[in-house]
Amino acid sequence: MSVLVAFSVTPIGAGEDVGKLVAEAVRVVRASGLPNRTDAMFTTVEGDDWDEVMAVVKDAVAAVEARCGRVSLVLKADIREGGGGRMEAKVATVERHLE
């Protein structure tokens, strides 16, 4: 199975400059060892197991929550049969069509 989860953690009540708090979530994701990518809006994590990926999301939210009493979470998941490497493969397919 391949599980892709794109999520965004937003500290609530921490003012406009939340980069330091969001970095705590990204730090957790990167320490997980799972393939991941962070852009301006979301962090995407890829794994072979739903529980494995969701544990990373839960820990990332907890890292922000520990520094800010309220957190908003937006999550989008793509679960399908097959192996990993879909994060790069999906982008490569679009790029191929753009050529």
ROKE-233426 format. One record per atom (N, C-alpha, C): x negated, y, z negated; residue number from 1; chain; atom name. Coordinates in pm, 1 decimal, always signed. Example, Ala and Ser with C-alpha at 12.3 -4.5 7.8 and 13.67 -1.06 7.14 Angstrom:
        u        v        w   i ch at
  -1319.0   -569.0   -780.0   1  A  N
  -1230.0   -450.0   -780.0   1  A CA
  -1320.0   -330.0   -780.0   1  A  C
  -1285.0   -225.0   -708.0   2  A  N
  -1367.0   -106.0   -714.0   2  A CA
  -1290.0     +3.0   -787.0   2  A  C
END
This chain:
        u        v        w   i ch at
    -85.0   -117.3     +0.0   1  A  N
     +0.0     +0.0     +0.0   1  A CA
    -89.5   +123.5     +0.0   1  A  C
    -42.1   +228.9    +61.2   2  A  N
   -112.3   +356.2    +62.0   2  A CA
    -19.2   +462.6     +5.2   2  A  C
    -68.8   +537.1    -90.5   3  A  N
    +10.5   +641.1   -155.8   3  A CA
    -62.5   +773.3   -140.5   3  A  C
     +4.3   +869.6    -76.5   4  A  N
    -45.8  +1006.5    -67.9   4  A CA
    +46.4  +1094.0   -150.4   4  A  C
    -10.4  +1172.1   -240.4   5  A  N
    +68.7  +1265.2   -319.8   5  A CA
     +6.0  +1403.2   -308.5   5  A  C
    +86.0  +1498.2   -262.5   6  A  N
    +45.2  +1638.5   -260.5   6  A CA
   +119.0  +1706.4   -374.9   6  A  C
    +44.5  +1776.1   -459.1   7  A  N
   +110.0  +1840.6   -572.1   7  A CA
    +48.3  +1976.7   -601.5   7  A  C
   +128.5  +2057.8   -666.7   8  A  N
    +86.6  +2190.8   -707.8   8  A CA
   +125.8  +2209.8   -853.6   8  A  C
    +30.6  +2249.2   -934.6   9  A  N
    +54.2  +2276.7  -1076.2   9  A CA
    +41.3  +2426.8  -1096.8   9  A  C
   +145.2  +2488.6  -1151.4  10  A  N
   +143.3  +2632.2  -1175.9  10  A CA
   +164.8  +2660.1  -1323.7  10  A  C
    +67.3  +2723.7  -1388.6  11  A  N
    +86.6  +2764.6  -1527.7  11  A CA
   +191.1  +2876.3  -1532.9  11  A  C
   +285.4  +2865.6  -1623.1  12  A  N
   +389.7  +2966.8  -1639.1  12  A CA
   +357.4  +3051.6  -1762.3  12  A  C
   +366.1  +3182.4  -1746.2  13  A  N
   +341.4  +3273.2  -1858.2  13  A CA
   +195.5  +3305.0  -1880.7  13  A  C
   +110.4  +3271.6  -1783.3  14  A  N
    -34.1  +3293.8  -1798.4  14  A CA
    -81.7  +3413.9  -1716.7  14  A  C
    +11.6  +3491.1  -1661.2  15  A  N
    -25.9  +3606.1  -1581.2  15  A CA
    -48.4  +3567.0  -1435.8  15  A  C
   -100.1  +3663.4  -1358.3  16  A  N
   -119.9  +3640.3  -1214.8  16  A CA
   -244.9  +3560.8  -1183.1  16  A  C
   -350.6  +3578.9  -1258.1  17  A  N
   -477.5  +3512.3  -1230.0  17  A CA
   -480.5  +3376.5  -1299.3  17  A  C
   -437.0  +3274.0  -1227.2  18  A  N
   -426.6  +3140.2  -1286.2  18  A CA
   -532.8  +3044.7  -1233.4  18  A  C
   -628.1  +3096.9  -1156.1  19  A  N
   -730.2  +3012.0  -1095.2  19  A CA
   -808.1  +2928.0  -1194.3  19  A  C
   -841.2  +2986.3  -1307.6  20  A  N
   -918.3  +2912.4  -1409.1  20  A CA
   -837.9  +2793.1  -1463.2  20  A  C
   -708.1  +2813.5  -1482.4  21  A  N
   -623.3  +2705.6  -1533.2  21  A CA
   -599.1  +2598.8  -1425.5  21  A  C
   -576.5  +2641.1  -1303.2  22  A  N
   -556.5  +2546.1  -1194.0  22  A CA
   -683.6  +2463.9  -1172.4  22  A  C
   -798.9  +2525.6  -1191.5  23  A  N
   -925.6  +2453.1  -1177.3  23  A CA
   -933.9  +2335.5  -1274.8  23  A  C
   -870.7  +2346.9  -1389.1  24  A  N
   -868.9  +2234.8  -1484.0  24  A CA
   -797.4  +2114.1  -1423.5  24  A  C
   -689.5  +2138.2  -1351.8  25  A  N
   -617.3  +2028.7  -1285.5  25  A CA
   -702.4  +1967.6  -1174.7  25  A  C
   -766.1  +2051.7  -1096.2  26  A  N
   -850.2  +2002.6   -986.2  26  A CA
   -968.8  +1924.1  -1040.7  26  A  C
  -1023.0  +1968.5  -1152.6  27  A  N
  -1135.2  +1896.8  -1216.1  27  A CA
  -1094.2  +1752.9  -1250.4  27  A  C
   -974.0  +1736.4  -1302.7  28  A  N
   -923.1  +1602.8  -1337.1  28  A CA
   -910.3  +1516.9  -1211.5  28  A  C
   -856.8  +1574.7  -1105.6  29  A  N
   -839.5  +1500.6   -980.1  29  A CA
   -974.6  +1455.2   -925.8  29  A  C
  -1070.5  +1545.0   -923.0  30  A  N
  -1202.0  +1509.6   -869.1  30  A CA
  -1272.2  +1405.3   -954.3  30  A  C
  -1252.7  +1411.0  -1084.3  31  A  N
  -1314.6  +1312.8  -1174.3  31  A CA
  -1250.9  +1174.4  -1160.1  31  A  C
  -1132.3  +1167.9  -1100.9  32  A  N
  -1062.7  +1039.3  -1087.7  32  A CA
  -1133.7   +944.0   -992.2  32  A  C
  -1211.8   +998.5   -900.4  33  A  N
  -1279.3   +915.4   -801.9  33  A CA
  -1193.2   +880.7   -681.7  33  A  C
  -1066.2   +917.7   -683.0  34  A  N
   -978.5   +891.6   -569.0  34  A CA
  -1004.2   +995.4   -459.9  34  A  C
   -984.7   +958.7   -333.9  35  A  N
   -997.1  +1056.9   -226.5  35  A CA
   -899.8  +1171.9   -252.8  35  A  C
   -946.6  +1295.1   -233.3  36  A  N
   -861.3  +1410.4   -259.9  36  A CA
   -904.5  +1529.1   -176.2  36  A  C
   -815.5  +1623.0   -164.9  37  A  N
   -842.3  +1746.7    -91.4  37  A CA
   -759.7  +1857.6   -157.3  37  A  C
   -821.1  +1972.3   -178.0  38  A  N
   -751.1  +2087.7   -233.6  38  A CA
   -752.7  +2200.0   -131.5  38  A  C
   -635.2  +2260.3   -110.3  39  A  N
   -628.4  +2378.5    -25.0  39  A CA
   -560.0  +2490.6   -103.6  39  A  C
   -520.9  +2595.3    -36.7  40  A  N
   -465.1  +2712.0   -104.9  40  A CA
   -332.3  +2684.9   -174.1  40  A  C
   -261.1  +2581.7   -132.5  41  A  N
   -127.8  +2557.6   -186.5  41  A CA
   -112.2  +2427.2   -265.5  41  A  C
   -185.8  +2322.2   -225.1  42  A  N
   -166.8  +2190.7   -285.9  42  A CA
   -299.3  +2118.1   -302.6  42  A  C
   -297.0  +2019.3   -390.8  43  A  N
   -403.6  +1920.9   -399.1  43  A CA
   -341.5  +1788.1   -357.9  43  A  C
   -407.2  +1717.8   -266.5  44  A  N
   -358.2  +1588.4   -220.1  44  A CA
   -451.0  +1480.1   -273.1  44  A  C
   -391.3  +1375.0   -324.1  45  A  N
   -464.3  +1260.2   -378.2  45  A CA
   -416.0  +1135.9   -305.1  45  A  C
   -509.1  +1045.6   -273.5  46  A  N
   -474.1   +922.1   -204.2  46  A CA
   -520.4   +802.3   -286.1  46  A  C
   -434.1   +702.4   -295.5  47  A  N
   -470.4   +580.3   -365.9  47  A CA
   -396.0   +461.1   -310.8  47  A  C
   -427.0   +344.3   -365.2  48  A  N
   -365.9   +220.0   -320.0  48  A CA
   -245.8   +179.9   -403.8  48  A  C
   -219.5   +253.6   -509.5  49  A  N
   -118.1   +212.7   -605.6  49  A CA
    -45.9   +335.7   -659.5  49  A  C
    +85.5   +329.2   -661.7  50  A  N
   +168.8   +439.2   -710.4  50  A CA
   +129.8   +480.5   -852.9  50  A  C
   +114.5   +384.2   -942.9  51  A  N
    +82.5   +415.0  -1082.5  51  A CA
    -53.1   +483.1  -1095.9  51  A  C
   -149.5   +438.7  -1016.2  52  A  N
   -284.7   +495.9  -1018.4  52  A CA
   -281.2   +644.8   -980.8  52  A  C
   -211.4   +677.3   -873.5  53  A  N
   -205.6   +815.8   -826.6  53  A CA
   -124.7   +901.9   -923.2  53  A  C
    -12.4   +850.9   -969.4  54  A  N
    +70.6   +930.1  -1060.5  54  A CA
     +2.3   +953.2  -1195.9  54  A  C
    -83.5   +861.7  -1238.3  55  A  N
   -159.8   +883.3  -1362.0  55  A CA
   -253.4  +1003.1  -1346.6  55  A  C
   -311.4  +1019.1  -1228.1  56  A  N
   -398.7  +1134.0  -1202.5  56  A CA
   -317.5  +1262.7  -1206.2  56  A  C
   -200.2  +1261.7  -1143.1  57  A  N
   -113.6  +1380.3  -1145.4  57  A CA
    -74.8  +1414.1  -1289.2  57  A  C
    -36.0  +1313.7  -1364.9  58  A  N
     +4.2  +1335.6  -1504.5  58  A CA
   -110.8  +1395.1  -1585.5  58  A  C
   -230.2  +1343.2  -1568.3  59  A  N
   -346.1  +1393.8  -1641.3  59  A CA
   -381.7  +1535.8  -1598.3  59  A  C
   -364.8  +1566.7  -1469.7  60  A  N
   -392.1  +1701.9  -1420.7  60  A CA
   -293.9  +1801.9  -1480.7  60  A  C
   -167.3  +1764.6  -1487.4  61  A  N
    -66.9  +1851.2  -1549.4  61  A CA
    -98.5  +1869.5  -1698.3  61  A  C
   -135.6  +1763.2  -1766.2  62  A  N
   -167.3  +1770.8  -1909.1  62  A CA
   -286.4  +1862.7  -1935.7  62  A  C
   -383.1  +1863.9  -1844.2  63  A  N
   -500.6  +1950.3  -1861.3  63  A CA
   -461.0  +2097.2  -1856.9  63  A  C
   -367.0  +2131.9  -1770.7  64  A  N
   -320.0  +2270.1  -1763.0  64  A CA
   -229.1  +2300.9  -1882.0  64  A  C
   -142.6  +2208.9  -1913.9  65  A  N
    -48.8  +2226.2  -2024.8  65  A CA
   -122.3  +2247.7  -2158.1  65  A  C
   -238.0  +2187.5  -2172.6  66  A  N
   -315.4  +2202.9  -2295.7  66  A CA
   -362.5  +2347.0  -2316.5  66  A  C
   -372.1  +2423.8  -2208.4  67  A  N
   -419.4  +2562.7  -2215.9  67  A CA
   -307.3  +2663.7  -2196.3  67  A  C
   -189.3  +2614.2  -2159.3  68  A  N
    -75.2  +2700.3  -2131.3  68  A CA
    +49.9  +2621.3  -2168.0  68  A  C
   +136.0  +2676.3  -2246.5  69  A  N
   +249.4  +2601.4  -2299.6  69  A CA
   +355.0  +2557.5  -2200.4  69  A  C
   +353.0  +2613.0  -2079.3  70  A  N
   +456.4  +2578.9  -1981.9  70  A CA
   +393.7  +2562.6  -1844.1  70  A  C
   +436.2  +2456.7  -1772.5  71  A  N
   +377.6  +2423.6  -1643.2  71  A CA
   +489.2  +2388.7  -1545.1  71  A  C
   +476.1  +2438.0  -1422.0  72  A  N
   +565.9  +2399.7  -1313.8  72  A CA
   +490.7  +2302.7  -1222.8  72  A  C
   +558.8  +2196.3  -1179.4  73  A  N
   +497.8  +2096.0  -1092.2  73  A CA
   +583.7  +2078.4   -967.4  73  A  C
   +521.0  +2089.7   -851.1  74  A  N
   +584.6  +2057.6   -723.4  74  A CA
   +509.3  +1938.4   -668.2  74  A  C
   +583.0  +1836.2   -622.8  75  A  N
   +519.3  +1712.6   -579.0  75  A CA
   +588.3  +1658.9   -454.0  75  A  C
   +507.0  +1613.1   -359.5  76  A  N
   +557.4  +1546.9   -239.7  76  A CA
   +475.8  +1419.8   -221.7  76  A  C
   +542.9  +1307.3   -196.2  77  A  N
   +472.9  +1179.4   -184.4  77  A CA
   +507.5  +1109.7    -53.6  77  A  C
   +409.6  +1035.3     -0.8  78  A  N
   +426.1   +952.2   +118.1  78  A CA
   +373.6   +813.9    +81.3  78  A  C
   +462.9   +718.7    +70.7  79  A  N
   +427.9   +582.6    +29.8  79  A CA
   +457.4   +489.7   +146.7  79  A  C
   +357.4   +410.7   +184.4  80  A  N
   +379.6   +318.0   +295.4  80  A CA
   +286.2   +199.5   +286.9  80  A  C
   +322.8    +95.9   +358.7  81  A  N
   +237.7    -21.6   +368.7  81  A CA
   +112.0    +15.4   +446.5  81  A  C
     +5.8    -55.0   +420.3  82  A  N
   -118.2    -31.8   +493.5  82  A CA
   -227.1    +18.6   +401.8  82  A  C
   -343.4    +35.2   +459.2  83  A  N
   -460.0    +74.4   +381.8  83  A CA
   -474.5   +224.6   +367.2  83  A  C
   -583.9   +262.6   +307.0  84  A  N
   -613.0   +403.2   +280.7  84  A CA
   -668.5   +474.9   +401.9  84  A  C
   -726.4   +589.7   +376.2  85  A  N
   -784.4   +671.1   +481.5  85  A CA
   -681.8   +752.9   +558.2  85  A  C
   -559.9   +757.5   +508.1  86  A  N
   -454.0   +827.7   +579.6  86  A CA
   -467.9   +979.5   +571.4  86  A  C
   -531.6  +1029.6   +467.1  87  A  N
   -547.2  +1173.6   +454.4  87  A CA
   -622.5  +1228.9   +574.8  87  A  C
   -730.5  +1164.5   +612.1  88  A  N
   -808.5  +1207.5   +728.3  88  A CA
   -739.7  +1167.3   +858.8  88  A  C
   -682.1  +1049.0   +863.4  89  A  N
   -621.2   +998.7   +986.4  89  A CA
   -503.7  +1084.7  +1031.9  89  A  C
   -422.9  +1130.2   +938.2  90  A  N
   -307.0  +1211.5   +975.4  90  A CA
   -350.8  +1344.1  +1036.3  90  A  C
   -452.2  +1405.0   +979.0  91  A  N
   -503.8  +1531.2  +1032.2  91  A CA
   -569.4  +1508.4  +1167.4  91  A  C
   -644.2  +1399.8  +1180.8  92  A  N
   -711.3  +1368.7  +1306.9  92  A CA
   -609.9  +1349.7  +1419.6  92  A  C
   -497.0  +1288.7  +1391.2  93  A  N
   -393.5  +1269.7  +1492.2  93  A CA
   -341.6  +1403.7  +1543.0  93  A  C
   -314.7  +1495.0  +1452.3  94  A  N
   -266.5  +1627.4  +1492.6  94  A CA
   -373.2  +1700.0  +1574.6  94  A  C
   -498.1  +1694.3  +1528.6  95  A  N
   -608.0  +1761.1  +1602.0  95  A CA
   -621.5  +1703.7  +1742.7  95  A  C
   -606.0  +1572.5  +1756.6  96  A  N
   -615.6  +1509.1  +1888.2  96  A CA
   -507.7  +1563.9  +1982.0  96  A  C
   -388.4  +1584.7  +1928.2  97  A  N
   -278.5  +1637.2  +2009.9  97  A CA
   -297.9  +1784.9  +2043.7  97  A  C
   -376.4  +1854.3  +1966.5  98  A  N
   -404.2  +1996.1  +1993.0  98  A CA
   -507.4  +2015.6  +2102.5  98  A  C
   -587.4  +1914.3  +2129.8  99  A  N
   -692.5  +1924.9  +2230.5  99  A CA
   -636.8  +1932.5  +2371.0  99  A  C
END
